[in-house]
Amino acid sequence: MTGSGMHETLAGAFEQQRGRLVAVAFRMLGSRADAEDAVQEAWIRLARQDAAEIDNLAGWLTTVVGRVCIDVLRSRKARPELSYEDRLPELVVAVDDGAAPEDDAMLAESVSMALLVVLETLTPIERMAFVLHDMFAVPFAEIGEIIGRSASASKMLASRARRKVRGASLPSEQRRHQRAVVDTFLAAAREGDFEGLLRLLDPDVTWRTLHPQGVLTTVGAAEVAEAVVRGMKAMTSSLAVLVNGEPGFVAWGANGKVLGVAACTVIDGRIVELFTVSDRKRLDAMGLPARPE
């Protein structure tokens, strides 16, 4: 086979692996762009490699992507000056039609807001062990080769990460209850029901709003309820959506333009965190569903 023929064969084999590699990197890094960069780096390294020396292409590529992701995560931790908005995951918004999030291919590739917060507390190798084993069923022996640890050490890392993550992703049967809490919250906000909002908000609720100028943070049930009542006056219609798998809504104003997207983290029947986006550039890039007629 000629050199160009071998290159084409290698490129074809790589393309067959690309989707899985991007999914691994996306769950590690929480950014589609960073995930694509990590996979592209793997292709560059593969193109320089003698393909005849690679016995297991899928395993080799997973190892390379994994190590690139670990380097990226370590680099992030070494740069604490990164702002909150720089660390935001890519937001995936889909109409909440009652189907389980895992039934939606787009949402299946997303990183939930709550899970991302917990993943950020893990060390890079804990995160890699957890993501590869619990999300992609990679054996601990292979994980150990990627992170430079034994199989038993990798198993212990994944177990430790799992304990930290447990609770970030609620069982699917609780999602309907979460949706009901958010719908009740939205109805109370529309009616200006301050007391009703207080009953639905955790006393220490945090509301982060991403504006074009940066992030505005409001803490405390009374403060958040007051701000929500003020903000809802401009809303004329809304649509129930899932934002990275969590219940939320899209709001429109009288002129038909999107006012913003909101995601709510619900625990034990109360909203503990609100995240909203009103930055026009980010909203335009989300591919939001159409306003209901």
N, C-alpha and C positions, 0 to 999 in steps of 0.2 A: 504494500500500500504506500502511495506517495505521501510526502509530508503534509500536503494540503488535505489529502483524504483522511489522514489520521486526525488532523486538526478538526475537520468537519465531524468526524465520528465522536471525538471528545466533546465538541461543542454540543452535539445532540444529546449525549449522555448527561452533560451538565444541565441542559435545559429541562430534562426530565426530573432533575433534583431541585431545580430552582424554587418551585412553589413551597416545598417542605423547608428548604433552607431559609427562605424569607420568613416563614411562619415561626421558625425557631428564633431567628434573630429579632423579630418583632416583639415576641414575648419577653425576650431578654432586655431589649432596649426601649420598648414603648414608643418607638418612632419608626414610621414607614421609611422615611428617607435614610435614617441611620441603618436600618435593616438592609435596605437595598445596597448601601455602600459596603456593608460587611460582606454581603454575598458577592458583590463585584470584586472585592479584594480576594475572595476565595477563587474566583475565576482567573484573576491575574496570576495568582500563585500556581494554580493548576496548569495554566498555559506554559509556565516555566518548568514544570515537572515532567520527568520521563514517565509517561502514562503506563509503561510496561512494569514499572516498579510499584504500582498501586494495585493491591489485590482486591480491595473493597472500596470502590469509588464513593459510595454513599457514606461509609464510615469516615473516609479520609476528608471529605468535604464537611461533614458535621464537625469533625475535630477542628478544622481550620476556622470555620465560622464561629464555633464555640470560643476558641482562643482569641479571635478578633473581638468578639463581644466582651469577653472578660477584660481585654485591654481597654476597650471603650469605657466600660463601667469604672474601671480603676482610674482612668483619666478624668472622668466626671467627678469622682470623689476627691480628686486632687485639685479641682477647680470649684471651690465653694462659692465663687462669685456668680455662678450661674443663677439667673433669676427664676422665679416660680414659673413664668410663662415659657422659659426656655426648656423646662423639664416636663412640660405638659405632654401627655400621650396624644397620639392622633385620635381625634374624636370621630367615632362612627355612629351616625344617627339613622335609625330606621323606625318606621311606623310600628307602634306597639299594637299588634293585632291579637295578642293573647297567646301567640305561639312561643314555645320555649326558645330562648336566645340561641341555644346550640343548634336549632333547626335552621337558622339563618346563616348562610355561608359568610356573609360580611361580618356579622357579629362574632362568629366563631373565630375570626382572625383578630378581633379587637382585644384590648387590654382594659379590663374594668377599672374605673376610677378607684374603687376601694382596694382592689387587688394591687394596683400599681403602688399605692401608698405603702402597703405591707412589703411588697417586693423591694421597694427602695430601702427598707431597713435591713435587708439581707446583704451579706458580703457577696462579691461577684461570684465566688465559687459555690456558695450556698444557692444562689439564684440559678446558676447553671445546673447544679445537681437536681434541684427541684423541677426546673422547667423541662430538662431532658427526660427525667424519669417519670414524673407525674403527668406531664402533658404530652410526651411523645414516646413513652414506654421504652426508652433506651436502656439497655442493661447496665447495671452498676459497673461491671468490668470495663465497658466502653467509656462510660463517664469518667472513670478513674484515669484512663489513658488521656482524656482530654484535659482534665484539670491537674494531672500529675499527682494523683493520690491512689491509694489502693481501693479495691472494690468495696471493702468493708468501711473504709473511711468515707467513701462517696455515699454509701448507704446512710451513714450517720449524719452526714451533712444534709442530705435530702430530708431525713427525718426531723432534724432540727429546724430546717426551713419550713417543713410542713406544719410544725407546731405553731410557728409564727403566722403562717398564712391562714390556718384554720379559723373560720369565722369571717374572713374577708369575702368569701363567696357563699352566699346563702343557698340552701336547697331550693330547687326549682318550685316546690310546692308553696314556698313562702312568697314567691314573686307576685302572685295575685294579691296577696295582702299588702305588699309593698306598693303595688299599683293603686290599690284602694286608698292607702294613706296619702299618696301624692294627689290623687283626684280630689279627695276631701280637702286637702290643703289648698289646691287651686280654687275650689269652689268658695272656701272661706276667704281667700284673698280677693276674689272678685266681688264678694259681698261686703268687703271691708270688716269682716268679723275678727276683730283683734283677739278676743278671748278664745275664739275657736282656733286661731293660728297658734296661740300659746300652748294649747293642749296638744298640738301636733308637733311642736318643735322641742327638741331636747334643750334643757336649760343652758347648756354650753354649746349650742349649735354654732357652726361657723359657715358664713356665706362669703364665698370668693367670687367676685365679678371681674371678668377680663374685659377691660375697656381698651380702646386704641392707645390710651396713655399708660396703660399698665394694669395692675391688679389692685382692686379695692377689697379690703377684708372687713367684714362686720361680724362681731362675736356677741352671743347672748340672745336668748329668745325674744325679749322685749324689743331689742334694737333691730333684730332681723325682721320681726313681725311688722314693725313700724315702717321699715324700708320697703318691705314687700307690698304693703297696702298702698304706699305712694306710687311704686313702680307699676302696679297693676292698672292704674287709672288710664294708662295709655294703650292698654291691650284691648283689642276688639274681638279677637278670635284666637283659638289655640288648638293644638293637636297633640295627642298623647304619643310619645315616642320613647324609644330606648336609646340611651346615650352610653355607648360602650357597655351595653347589657344592663344598665341601671335605669329605673323609671324616671322619666322627665317629660318635658313638653317644649314645643316650639310656639312662640307667641308672635302674633302679627298686630300691627297698628291700623289705624283708620285708613291710611294711604295704601294699604296692601303690602307694605314692606315688612320684612321680618324684623321684629324688635330684638329677639334673642333666643337662645337655646338654654334650657335649664336641665341639670341632672341632679337627682336627689339620692342621697345615701340614707336608707331607712334601717334602723336597728330597734328591735323591740317596740315596734309601732310608732316610733318617733323619728323625725328627720334630724339626723346628727350633722349632716353637711349638705350645703347647697353649692353648686358650681354653675355659674351662668356665663355665657359669652355674648357680648354685644359689639365686639370688634367686627366691623363690616368686612374687612379682608378675610378674617377667619370664617365668618358666616358664609361668605360667597364661595369659599373653598370646600365647604362641607357637603355640597350636593344634597341640600335639605329637601324633604318631601314637599309637595305642593300644598298650598293653603286649602283647607276644606271649603267647599262651596256653601 
